[in-house]
Amino acid sequence: MKTNINLNNNDKSERVEVMALFGYEMTPCQPLSFKRRGGREIEVTELLRTHINFVKGATHHIFDVLAGKEKYRLEFNSLDLSWHILSA
């Protein structure tokens, strides 16, 4: 199944601000909402899937989420504590 990732441009990723809940039940981190460029806030309605990638000494936590009917892929970089929306 291909996930359609929503980006406003052709960049590989877009940095976003994320409101997340850490240490909740069986999920150590759950994104609740995020702000895109221009201050547009998007509420996460469902966490679809999570996985981890290890890149050059950093752990990248990947979250496939649903916001209404739109799917997004968020990435948290444990090294610099930044969040991004990733392109497909």
C-alpha positions as CSV (number, residue, x, y, z in Angstrom):
1,M,0.0,0.0,0.0
2,K,1.5,3.4,-1.0
3,T,1.0,6.2,1.5
4,N,0.3,9.6,-0.1
5,I,2.4,12.2,1.8
6,N,1.1,15.8,1.7
7,L,3.6,18.5,1.0
8,N,3.2,22.0,-0.4
9,N,6.4,21.8,-2.5
10,N,8.9,19.3,-3.9
11,D,11.2,19.5,-0.9
12,K,12.3,16.1,0.5
13,S,11.0,17.2,3.9
14,E,9.4,20.1,5.6
15,R,10.2,21.1,9.2
16,V,7.2,21.3,11.5
17,E,6.3,22.0,15.1
18,V,4.7,19.0,16.8
19,M,2.6,18.7,19.9
20,A,3.2,15.2,21.2
21,L,2.3,13.1,24.2
22,F,5.3,11.1,25.6
23,G,5.0,8.0,27.7
24,Y,1.4,7.2,27.0
25,E,0.3,3.6,27.6
26,M,2.1,1.2,25.2
27,T,3.1,4.0,22.8
28,P,6.2,5.9,24.1
29,C,5.4,8.9,21.8
30,Q,2.2,10.0,20.0
31,P,2.0,13.1,17.8
32,L,-1.3,15.0,18.6
33,S,-1.0,18.0,16.2
34,F,1.5,19.8,14.1
35,K,2.1,23.2,12.6
36,R,3.2,23.6,9.0
37,R,4.7,26.7,7.3
38,G,2.5,29.7,7.6
39,G,1.2,28.6,11.0
40,R,-1.4,26.2,9.7
41,E,-2.2,23.7,12.5
42,I,-3.3,20.2,11.7
43,E,-4.8,17.8,14.3
44,V,-3.8,14.2,14.2
45,T,-6.9,12.0,14.4
46,E,-5.3,8.6,14.3
47,L,-1.8,7.0,14.7
48,L,-1.6,4.4,11.9
49,R,1.9,3.0,12.3
50,T,5.3,3.7,13.8
51,H,8.8,2.5,13.1
52,I,12.4,3.4,13.8
53,N,15.3,4.1,11.4
54,F,19.0,4.4,12.6
55,V,20.9,7.1,10.6
56,K,24.5,8.2,11.4
57,G,24.2,7.7,15.2
58,A,20.7,9.2,15.4
59,T,17.4,7.5,15.9
60,H,14.7,8.6,13.6
61,H,11.2,7.8,14.8
62,I,8.7,7.6,11.9
63,F,5.0,8.1,12.5
64,D,2.3,7.5,9.8
65,V,-0.7,9.5,10.9
66,L,-4.1,10.4,9.7
67,A,-5.5,13.9,10.0
68,G,-9.1,13.8,8.9
69,K,-8.9,12.0,5.5
70,E,-5.3,13.0,4.8
71,K,-2.3,10.8,5.5
72,Y,1.0,12.2,6.7
73,R,4.4,10.8,7.6
74,L,6.1,12.6,10.5
75,E,9.7,12.0,11.6
76,F,11.3,12.8,14.9
77,N,15.1,13.1,14.9
78,S,16.4,12.1,18.4
79,L,19.8,13.8,17.8
80,D,18.6,17.4,17.2
81,L,15.0,16.9,18.5
82,S,13.5,18.2,15.2
83,W,10.3,17.1,13.5
84,H,9.7,16.9,9.8
85,I,7.0,15.8,7.3
86,L,8.7,13.4,4.9
87,S,8.0,13.0,1.2
88,A,7.3,9.7,-0.5
